[in-house]
Structures are given as C-alpha cells and as structure tokens.
Amino acid sequence: MSPNSWICLQPSNAMADAAKLAMSLDNRGLAYGDGFFTTMGVIDGQILWVDYHYQRLVSHATALQLQLDSDALLTILKMHAKQLQQGMLKLIVTRAAQEVRGYGYTPSKFGSACEIWLKSSPMSIATAQSLSLPDGQFIPLQSAATAICLSSQIACLPPPLAGLKSLNRLDNVLASGELHTIKAKALEDNIKPSIGEGLLRDMSGHWIEGTLSNVFYQLSDSRLLESPSSKIDATVNANKSNANKDKANYLTQGQWYTPSMTKSGVAGVMRQVIIDGLSTSKNPVIIRSLQDEDLPHLSQLFFCNALRGIMPMTSLRLLSGEVVGFEAI
C-alpha cells in the first residue's frame, strides 16, 4: 500500500483492478453523507485504542443499518497497521450504490451492503509527554495553547445520528474555516501564544465540542456553589487541590465535566477512554451541559482526540472578547 493512497477494501474485487479504485459519483457517501469514518493512530505497528475503534465499527454499522463484518475488518486494519508501523489509518465506510433513485435504499441485504475505503499515512504520533489514568493507560499530552469561542454552530440531530462520526460534517467544515481565518489573522499580527482549538455551540446554544475534538472542563468553587447538586461539597474540596496538581495527576485532581453527545457532537474515542479511565477514581467524569453562564467560571479546560491525545488550554476567549485564564499544567 503506497503512503497516503486510498485502497478499496470492499468490494474486494476492486483491489484487483486499478481502474476501479476511483470512487464513483454514485457513491452514497459522496452524494448523501451516507456512511461514517474513523481515524486511528498507529505506534509500533499497533492501533491505539483499538477496542474503542472496534466498538465504533459495531455501533455505527448498527445505527446506519450497514452490513459490516467488524471482526474481519479489524483483522485487515491490524495487518495494515503492522505494515505502517507509525502513522495514521483513516477508514471510510459508505452504503453501496442503490437502484432506488434519490435518498432511498433497498430494505434488503443489498441495501445494507457497504463500500470500505482505507488510507495509510506515515506520520509522527506525539509520545514524548503523556498523562496516566488510574487504569494504567497513558494518553499523549500536547503543548498548552489557547482556545477561542467560535460563532459557528453545529447541528442538533435526532437519535440514532447524534454522537456518530458520520460523513455529514459540513457544520464542522465551516467552523474549521472560521478558526483557520482567526488563526491566520493572529499569525499575521504576531499574537502569541498560538490558538489551538475553537469551542463550538450547537443550535440549542449549548457549548459541545471543538472543531476536531471533544472538550472537558472544570468549574471554579463559586460556580459550583450556585449549582444544586449532591456532589457539590466533594467537588469543591477536590477542586481546592487544583493549585498543587502536576502533569502526573492533572486528570485525577478535581472534578472534570464533559458535555452530553445525545443531541449533537461526536462521541469521540479519546473522550470515552478518559470517561472509562476515570470511572473508578474518586471523581468520575460527570456528563453536564456547558452553557454561556458557565464560561466565566471555568477553572480548567482541555480538548482531546484519538490522534493528538490531550490538548490543555491556558485561556479561552469568549464571544464578548473577555478572556478566561487557566492555570498551566
């Protein structure tokens, strides 16, 4: 497999004919976003968080009613990871072309058939610094950066589409365009430190995720005392120790929250790794909406995804222009 090239894993006969490697304009992923994708980091020939990516294959195929042999596909992905050794695998699964015109598809085995595409890209996966979870897993840690609230909004979706890493990503495309414009202007004006990510709202007004990542946050004691919760006292006491935290316990000191993915956003692999990893700690992650009135009371913020790990933020610029600062780790 040539670096940075796409191959068609299914239908399998396409691999034997180079002419068939070009995606048809009838492909439903291209025409309707009828499919999903996942992006996997590879180190030493092993897929990072492979069990979670497998769960995505199973859950997304079920949600989209696609006939996918997840076990056989995982075997193929592991083979390509071994060949790649270090880099990224990107997998796209789309519904096969249909005889039915328009959006519809045949309610049959043929209607659930898939096309599967894979790209292998050699690249460096940052491992120089990492954070440990109570379950013994290590997560890559990126250099601290700043974040900014974006005016772009993402769609609210009905079940079972909310939370899926589907091919319908136009809202994220536009949001990423807005962030790129802001970053280019900051670079032109020599503004430092660099802007690492943008925080996005959904159409209901709740802050949900980054342009390419999920978000976790902590709240100051004053904000917690305003919130009716049985865990307030424990959370306040835990947050008081934040001033003494270091890289080794950044994830286990204080109470972390992350927004729900039940109406919008993508339930990312790294998000679930962190939720599961902290599930047996003294402060399991709490699923909690992040609203406008919470932003001035944030005390910590990081973004995360399966390729980059954790991206800690030192500040967040609000839509009003106010800047909320966080303690550096």
C-alpha positions as a Markdown table, in Angstrom:
| # | Residue | x | y | z |
|---|---|---|---|---|
| 1 | Met | 0.0 | 0.0 | 0.0 |
| 2 | Ser | 1.6 | 3.3 | -1.1 |
| 3 | Pro | 1.8 | 6.1 | 1.5 |
| 4 | Asn | -1.1 | 8.5 | 1.6 |
| 5 | Ser | -3.0 | 6.5 | -1.0 |
| 6 | Trp | -6.6 | 5.1 | -0.8 |
| 7 | Ile | -7.4 | 1.5 | -1.3 |
| 8 | Cys | -10.8 | -0.1 | -1.6 |
| 9 | Leu | -11.2 | -2.9 | 0.9 |
| 10 | Gln | -14.7 | -3.7 | -0.2 |
| 11 | Pro | -15.9 | -4.8 | -2.7 |
| 12 | Ser | -12.7 | -6.9 | -2.6 |
| 13 | Asn | -12.6 | -7.4 | -6.4 |
| 14 | Ala | -12.0 | -3.6 | -6.8 |
| 15 | Met | -8.5 | -4.1 | -5.4 |
| 16 | Ala | -7.5 | -6.2 | -8.4 |
| 17 | Asp | -8.4 | -3.5 | -10.9 |
| 18 | Ala | -6.7 | -0.2 | -10.5 |
| 19 | Ala | -9.4 | 1.4 | -12.7 |
| 20 | Lys | -12.0 | 0.6 | -10.0 |
| 21 | Leu | -10.1 | 2.4 | -7.3 |
| 22 | Ala | -11.7 | 5.7 | -8.3 |
| 23 | Met | -14.8 | 6.4 | -6.3 |
| 24 | Ser | -18.0 | 6.5 | -8.4 |
| 25 | Leu | -20.1 | 9.7 | -8.4 |
| 26 | Asp | -22.9 | 7.4 | -7.4 |
| 27 | Asn | -21.2 | 6.7 | -4.1 |
| 28 | Arg | -23.7 | 7.5 | -1.4 |
| 29 | Gly | -21.1 | 8.8 | 1.0 |
| 30 | Leu | -20.3 | 11.5 | -1.6 |
| 31 | Ala | -23.9 | 12.1 | -2.6 |
| 32 | Tyr | -25.6 | 12.0 | 0.8 |
| 33 | Gly | -23.0 | 11.5 | 3.5 |
| 34 | Asp | -24.5 | 8.0 | 3.9 |
| 35 | Gly | -21.7 | 6.4 | 6.0 |
| 36 | Phe | -19.1 | 7.0 | 8.7 |
| 37 | Phe | -15.4 | 7.2 | 9.3 |
| 38 | Thr | -12.8 | 6.7 | 12.0 |
| 39 | Thr | -9.2 | 7.9 | 12.3 |
| 40 | Met | -6.7 | 5.6 | 14.1 |
| 41 | Gly | -3.3 | 6.4 | 15.4 |
| 42 | Val | -0.6 | 3.7 | 14.9 |
| 43 | Ile | 2.5 | 3.3 | 17.0 |
| 44 | Asp | 4.9 | 0.3 | 16.7 |
| 45 | Gly | 2.5 | -1.4 | 14.4 |
| 46 | Gln | -0.3 | -1.3 | 16.9 |
| 47 | Ile | -3.6 | 0.6 | 16.6 |
| 48 | Leu | -4.1 | 2.9 | 19.5 |
| 49 | Trp | -7.3 | 2.4 | 21.5 |
| 50 | Val | -8.2 | -0.5 | 19.1 |
| 51 | Asp | -11.0 | -1.8 | 21.3 |
| 52 | Tyr | -12.8 | 1.6 | 21.1 |
| 53 | His | -12.4 | 1.8 | 17.4 |
| 54 | Tyr | -13.8 | -1.7 | 17.1 |
| 55 | Gln | -16.8 | -0.6 | 19.2 |
| 56 | Arg | -17.3 | 2.3 | 16.8 |
| 57 | Leu | -17.4 | 0.0 | 13.8 |
| 58 | Val | -20.1 | -2.1 | 15.5 |
| 59 | Ser | -22.2 | 0.7 | 16.9 |
| 60 | His | -22.1 | 2.8 | 13.7 |
| 61 | Ala | -22.9 | -0.1 | 11.4 |
| 62 | Thr | -25.9 | -0.9 | 13.6 |
| 63 | Ala | -27.1 | 2.7 | 13.8 |
| 64 | Leu | -26.8 | 3.2 | 10.0 |
| 65 | Gln | -28.1 | -0.3 | 9.1 |
| 66 | Leu | -25.0 | -1.3 | 7.3 |
| 67 | Gln | -23.9 | -4.9 | 6.8 |
| 68 | Leu | -20.3 | -4.8 | 8.1 |
| 69 | Asp | -18.2 | -7.7 | 9.3 |
| 70 | Ser | -16.4 | -5.8 | 12.0 |
| 71 | Asp | -14.3 | -8.7 | 13.1 |
| 72 | Ala | -12.9 | -9.4 | 9.7 |
| 73 | Leu | -12.4 | -5.7 | 9.0 |
| 74 | Leu | -10.5 | -5.3 | 12.3 |
| 75 | Thr | -8.1 | -8.1 | 11.3 |
| 76 | Ile | -7.4 | -6.3 | 8.0 |
| 77 | Leu | -6.8 | -3.0 | 9.8 |
| 78 | Lys | -4.3 | -4.6 | 12.2 |
| 79 | Met | -2.4 | -6.0 | 9.2 |
| 80 | His | -2.2 | -2.5 | 7.6 |
| 81 | Ala | -1.1 | -1.1 | 11.0 |
| 82 | Lys | 1.7 | -3.6 | 11.2 |
| 83 | Gln | 2.8 | -2.6 | 7.7 |
| 84 | Leu | 2.6 | 1.1 | 8.6 |
| 85 | Gln | 4.3 | 0.9 | 11.9 |
| 86 | Gln | 3.9 | 4.6 | 12.8 |
| 87 | Gly | 1.2 | 7.0 | 11.5 |
| 88 | Met | -2.5 | 7.2 | 10.8 |
| 89 | Leu | -5.1 | 4.9 | 9.3 |
| 90 | Lys | -8.3 | 6.6 | 8.0 |
| 91 | Leu | -11.3 | 4.3 | 7.3 |
| 92 | Ile | -14.4 | 5.4 | 5.4 |
| 93 | Val | -17.5 | 3.2 | 5.2 |
| 94 | Thr | -20.3 | 4.1 | 2.9 |
| 95 | Arg | -23.5 | 2.4 | 1.8 |
| 96 | Ala | -23.2 | 0.8 | -1.6 |
| 97 | Ala | -24.8 | 2.4 | -4.7 |
| 98 | Gln | -28.5 | 1.7 | -4.9 |
| 99 | Glu | -31.0 | 1.0 | -7.7 |
| 100 | Val | -33.5 | 3.2 | -5.9 |
| 101 | Arg | -33.4 | 6.9 | -7.0 |
| 102 | Gly | -32.9 | 9.7 | -4.6 |
| 103 | Tyr | -32.2 | 9.2 | -0.9 |
| 104 | Gly | -34.0 | 5.8 | -0.6 |
| 105 | Tyr | -32.3 | 2.5 | -0.3 |
| 106 | Thr | -33.4 | -1.1 | -0.7 |
| 107 | Pro | -34.6 | -2.7 | 2.6 |
| 108 | Ser | -32.6 | -5.8 | 1.9 |
| 109 | Lys | -29.2 | -7.4 | 2.2 |
| 110 | Phe | -28.1 | -5.4 | -0.8 |
| 111 | Gly | -29.5 | -2.2 | 0.7 |
| 112 | Ser | -27.2 | -2.7 | 3.7 |
| 113 | Ala | -24.1 | -3.5 | 1.6 |
| 114 | Cys | -21.0 | -1.3 | 2.1 |
| 115 | Glu | -18.1 | 0.1 | 0.3 |
| 116 | Ile | -15.0 | 0.4 | 2.5 |
| 117 | Trp | -12.0 | 2.6 | 1.8 |
| 118 | Leu | -8.7 | 2.9 | 3.7 |
| 119 | Lys | -5.8 | 5.4 | 3.6 |
| 120 | Ser | -2.5 | 4.8 | 5.3 |
| 121 | Ser | -0.4 | 7.9 | 6.2 |
| 122 | Pro | 3.0 | 7.8 | 7.7 |
| 123 | Met | 3.4 | 10.5 | 10.4 |
| 124 | Ser | 4.8 | 11.2 | 13.8 |
| 125 | Ile | 2.4 | 10.4 | 16.7 |
| 126 | Ala | 3.5 | 12.5 | 19.7 |
| 127 | Thr | 4.6 | 10.3 | 22.7 |
| 128 | Ala | 7.3 | 12.5 | 24.3 |
| 129 | Gln | 4.9 | 13.5 | 27.1 |
| 130 | Ser | 1.9 | 11.7 | 28.5 |
| 131 | Leu | -0.6 | 11.6 | 31.3 |
| 132 | Ser | -1.6 | 8.5 | 33.2 |
| 133 | Leu | -5.1 | 7.3 | 34.0 |
| 134 | Pro | -5.9 | 5.2 | 37.1 |
| 135 | Asp | -6.4 | 2.1 | 34.9 |
| 136 | Gly | -2.8 | 2.3 | 33.8 |
| 137 | Gln | -3.3 | 3.7 | 30.3 |
| 138 | Phe | -1.2 | 6.6 | 29.1 |
| 139 | Ile | -2.5 | 9.4 | 27.0 |
| 140 | Pro | -0.3 | 11.7 | 24.8 |
| 141 | Leu | -0.1 | 15.3 | 26.1 |
| 142 | Gln | 0.3 | 18.2 | 23.7 |
| 143 | Ser | 1.8 | 21.6 | 24.5 |
| 144 | Ala | -0.5 | 24.1 | 26.1 |
| 145 | Ala | -2.3 | 26.5 | 23.8 |
| 146 | Thr | -5.2 | 28.9 | 23.8 |
| 147 | Ala | -8.8 | 28.5 | 22.7 |
| 148 | Ile | -11.5 | 30.7 | 21.3 |
| 149 | Cys | -15.3 | 30.6 | 21.2 |
| 150 | Leu | -16.5 | 30.4 | 17.6 |
| 151 | Ser | -19.7 | 31.9 | 16.3 |
| 152 | Ser | -20.3 | 28.9 | 14.0 |
| 153 | Gln | -22.8 | 26.4 | 15.3 |
| 154 | Ile | -23.2 | 22.6 | 14.8 |
| 155 | Ala | -26.5 | 20.8 | 14.1 |
| 156 | Cys | -28.7 | 19.1 | 16.7 |
| 157 | Leu | -29.5 | 15.6 | 15.4 |
| 158 | Pro | -32.2 | 13.0 | 16.2 |
| 159 | Pro | -31.2 | 9.6 | 17.6 |
| 160 | Pro | -29.5 | 7.5 | 16.4 |
| 161 | Leu | -27.5 | 10.1 | 14.5 |
| 162 | Ala | -26.4 | 12.3 | 17.4 |
| 163 | Gly | -22.9 | 11.3 | 18.6 |
| 164 | Leu | -22.0 | 9.4 | 15.4 |
| 165 | Lys | -18.8 | 10.2 | 13.4 |
| 166 | Ser | -20.9 | 10.2 | 10.3 |
| 167 | Leu | -19.8 | 11.7 | 6.9 |
| 168 | Asn | -22.2 | 14.7 | 7.4 |
| 169 | Arg | -19.6 | 17.2 | 8.7 |
| 170 | Leu | -20.4 | 20.4 | 6.9 |
| 171 | Asp | -21.0 | 22.3 | 10.1 |
| 172 | Asn | -17.6 | 21.3 | 11.3 |
| 173 | Val | -16.1 | 22.2 | 7.9 |
| 174 | Leu | -17.5 | 25.8 | 8.2 |
| 175 | Ala | -16.4 | 26.0 | 11.9 |
| 176 | Ser | -12.9 | 24.9 | 11.0 |
| 177 | Gly | -12.8 | 27.6 | 8.2 |
| 178 | Glu | -13.7 | 30.2 | 10.8 |
| 179 | Leu | -11.0 | 29.0 | 13.1 |
| 180 | His | -8.4 | 28.9 | 10.3 |
| 181 | Thr | -9.3 | 32.6 | 9.4 |
| 182 | Ile | -8.8 | 33.6 | 13.1 |
| 183 | Lys | -5.5 | 31.7 | 13.4 |
| 184 | Ala | -4.2 | 33.2 | 10.2 |
| 185 | Lys | -5.0 | 36.8 | 11.4 |
| 186 | Ala | -3.4 | 36.1 | 14.8 |
| 187 | Leu | -0.3 | 34.8 | 13.0 |
| 188 | Glu | -0.2 | 37.8 | 10.7 |
| 189 | Asp | -0.5 | 40.1 | 13.8 |
| 190 | Asn | 2.2 | 38.0 | 15.6 |
| 191 | Ile | -0.2 | 37.3 | 18.5 |
| 192 | Lys | 1.1 | 34.7 | 21.0 |
| 193 | Pro | 0.5 | 32.1 | 22.4 |
| 194 | Ser | -1.0 | 30.2 | 19.5 |
| 195 | Ile | -4.7 | 29.4 | 19.2 |
| 196 | Gly | -5.0 | 25.6 | 19.4 |
| 197 | Glu | -8.8 | 25.0 | 19.1 |
| 198 | Gly | -12.2 | 26.6 | 18.8 |
| 199 | Leu | -15.1 | 25.9 | 21.1 |
| 200 | Leu | -18.4 | 25.2 | 19.3 |
| 201 | Arg | -22.1 | 25.6 | 20.3 |
| 202 | Asp | -24.9 | 23.5 | 18.9 |
| 203 | Met | -28.2 | 25.1 | 17.6 |
| 204 | Ser | -29.7 | 24.9 | 21.1 |
| 205 | Gly | -27.0 | 27.2 | 22.4 |
| 206 | His | -25.0 | 24.7 | 24.5 |
| 207 | Trp | -21.2 | 24.5 | 24.1 |
| 208 | Ile | -20.5 | 21.0 | 22.9 |
| 209 | Glu | -17.0 | 20.3 | 21.4 |
| 210 | Gly | -14.1 | 21.6 | 19.5 |
| 211 | Thr | -13.8 | 21.7 | 15.7 |
| 212 | Leu | -11.9 | 18.4 | 15.7 |
| 213 | Ser | -12.1 | 17.3 | 19.3 |
| 214 | Asn | -14.1 | 16.8 | 22.4 |
| 215 | Val | -13.9 | 19.1 | 25.4 |
| 216 | Phe | -13.5 | 18.5 | 29.2 |
| 217 | Tyr | -13.7 | 21.3 | 31.8 |
| 218 | Gln | -13.6 | 22.1 | 35.5 |
| 219 | Leu | -15.6 | 24.8 | 37.3 |
| 220 | Ser | -14.5 | 27.2 | 40.0 |
| 221 | Asp | -15.8 | 26.9 | 43.5 |
| 222 | Ser | -18.1 | 29.9 | 43.2 |
| 223 | Arg | -19.9 | 28.4 | 40.2 |
| 224 | Leu | -20.3 | 25.1 | 41.9 |
| 225 | Leu | -21.8 | 26.7 | 44.9 |
| 226 | Glu | -24.5 | 28.2 | 42.7 |
| 227 | Ser | -25.4 | 24.7 | 41.3 |
| 228 | Pro | -27.9 | 22.4 | 43.0 |
| 229 | Ser | -26.0 | 19.1 | 43.2 |
| 230 | Ser | -25.5 | 16.4 | 45.8 |
| 231 | Lys | -21.8 | 16.3 | 44.8 |
| 232 | Ile | -21.1 | 20.0 | 45.4 |
| 233 | Asp | -19.2 | 19.6 | 48.7 |
| 234 | Ala | -17.0 | 16.8 | 47.4 |
| 235 | Thr | -16.3 | 18.6 | 44.1 |
| 236 | Val | -15.4 | 21.9 | 45.8 |
| 237 | Asn | -13.0 | 20.1 | 48.1 |
| 238 | Ala | -11.4 | 18.3 | 45.2 |
| 239 | Asn | -11.1 | 21.5 | 43.2 |
| 240 | Lys | -9.3 | 23.3 | 46.1 |
| 241 | Ser | -6.4 | 20.9 | 45.5 |
| 242 | Asn | -6.0 | 22.0 | 41.9 |
| 243 | Ala | -3.3 | 24.5 | 42.8 |
| 244 | Asn | -1.0 | 21.7 | 43.7 |
| 245 | Lys | -1.5 | 19.5 | 40.7 |
| 246 | Asp | 1.2 | 18.4 | 38.3 |
| 247 | Lys | 1.3 | 16.6 | 35.0 |
| 248 | Ala | 1.1 | 13.2 | 36.7 |
| 249 | Asn | -2.2 | 13.9 | 38.4 |
| 250 | Tyr | -3.8 | 16.5 | 36.1 |
| 251 | Leu | -6.5 | 14.1 | 35.1 |
| 252 | Thr | -7.3 | 12.8 | 38.6 |
| 253 | Gln | -7.3 | 16.1 | 40.6 |
| 254 | Gly | -10.6 | 17.9 | 40.7 |
| 255 | Gln | -13.9 | 17.2 | 39.1 |
| 256 | Trp | -14.0 | 17.0 | 35.3 |
| 257 | Tyr | -17.1 | 17.5 | 33.2 |
| 258 | Thr | -17.9 | 16.9 | 29.6 |
| 259 | Pro | -21.0 | 17.8 | 27.6 |
| 260 | Ser | -23.5 | 15.2 | 26.5 |
| 261 | Met | -23.5 | 13.8 | 23.0 |
| 262 | Thr | -27.1 | 12.8 | 23.0 |
| 263 | Lys | -28.3 | 15.7 | 20.7 |
| 264 | Ser | -25.2 | 16.9 | 18.9 |
| 265 | Gly | -21.5 | 16.4 | 18.5 |
| 266 | Val | -19.3 | 13.4 | 18.0 |
| 267 | Ala | -18.8 | 10.9 | 20.9 |
| 268 | Gly | -15.0 | 10.6 | 20.3 |
| 269 | Val | -12.8 | 7.6 | 21.1 |
| 270 | Met | -10.5 | 9.6 | 23.4 |
| 271 | Arg | -13.5 | 11.1 | 25.2 |
| 272 | Gln | -14.7 | 7.6 | 26.1 |
| 273 | Val | -11.2 | 6.4 | 27.0 |
| 274 | Ile | -11.0 | 9.2 | 29.6 |
| 275 | Ile | -14.5 | 8.7 | 30.9 |
| 276 | Asp | -13.8 | 5.0 | 31.3 |
| 277 | Gly | -10.3 | 5.5 | 32.7 |
| 278 | Leu | -11.7 | 7.9 | 35.5 |
| 279 | Ser | -14.8 | 5.8 | 36.2 |
| 280 | Thr | -13.2 | 4.2 | 39.3 |
| 281 | Ser | -11.4 | 7.3 | 40.5 |
| 282 | Lys | -12.7 | 9.5 | 43.4 |
| 283 | Asn | -14.0 | 11.9 | 40.9 |
| 284 | Pro | -15.6 | 10.1 | 37.9 |
| 285 | Val | -16.3 | 12.3 | 34.9 |
| 286 | Ile | -19.8 | 14.0 | 35.1 |
| 287 | Ile | -21.8 | 14.5 | 31.9 |
| 288 | Arg | -23.0 | 18.1 | 32.2 |
| 289 | Ser | -24.1 | 20.7 | 29.7 |
| 290 | Leu | -21.8 | 23.7 | 29.2 |
| 291 | Gln | -23.7 | 27.0 | 28.9 |
| 292 | Asp | -22.9 | 30.6 | 28.4 |
| 293 | Glu | -23.1 | 31.4 | 32.1 |
| 294 | Asp | -20.6 | 28.7 | 32.9 |
| 295 | Leu | -17.8 | 30.1 | 30.7 |
| 296 | Pro | -16.5 | 32.9 | 33.0 |
| 297 | His | -16.3 | 30.3 | 35.9 |
| 298 | Leu | -14.2 | 27.7 | 34.1 |
| 299 | Ser | -11.0 | 26.8 | 36.0 |
| 300 | Gln | -9.6 | 24.2 | 33.6 |
| 301 | Leu | -10.2 | 23.3 | 30.0 |
| 302 | Phe | -8.7 | 20.7 | 27.6 |
| 303 | Phe | -9.6 | 19.3 | 24.2 |
| 304 | Cys | -8.9 | 15.7 | 23.2 |
| 305 | Asn | -9.0 | 13.3 | 20.2 |
| 306 | Ala | -7.6 | 9.9 | 19.4 |
| 307 | Leu | -4.7 | 11.1 | 17.4 |
| 308 | Arg | -3.4 | 14.0 | 19.5 |
| 309 | Gly | -4.4 | 12.9 | 22.9 |
| 310 | Ile | -5.0 | 15.7 | 25.4 |
| 311 | Met | -4.6 | 19.4 | 24.4 |
| 312 | Pro | -4.6 | 21.6 | 27.5 |
| 313 | Met | -5.6 | 25.2 | 27.2 |
| 314 | Thr | -4.2 | 28.2 | 29.1 |
| 315 | Ser | -7.1 | 30.5 | 28.3 |
| 316 | Leu | -10.4 | 30.8 | 26.4 |
| 317 | Arg | -11.5 | 33.9 | 24.6 |
| 318 | Leu | -15.3 | 34.4 | 24.8 |
| 319 | Leu | -17.5 | 35.8 | 22.1 |
| 320 | Ser | -17.6 | 39.0 | 24.2 |
| 321 | Gly | -13.9 | 39.4 | 23.9 |
| 322 | Glu | -13.3 | 38.5 | 27.6 |
| 323 | Val | -10.5 | 36.1 | 28.3 |
| 324 | Val | -10.8 | 33.4 | 30.9 |
| 325 | Gly | -7.4 | 32.1 | 32.1 |
| 326 | Phe | -6.5 | 28.7 | 33.4 |
| 327 | Glu | -3.6 | 27.5 | 35.5 |
| 328 | Ala | -0.9 | 26.0 | 33.3 |
| 329 | Ile | 0.0 | 22.3 | 33.9 |
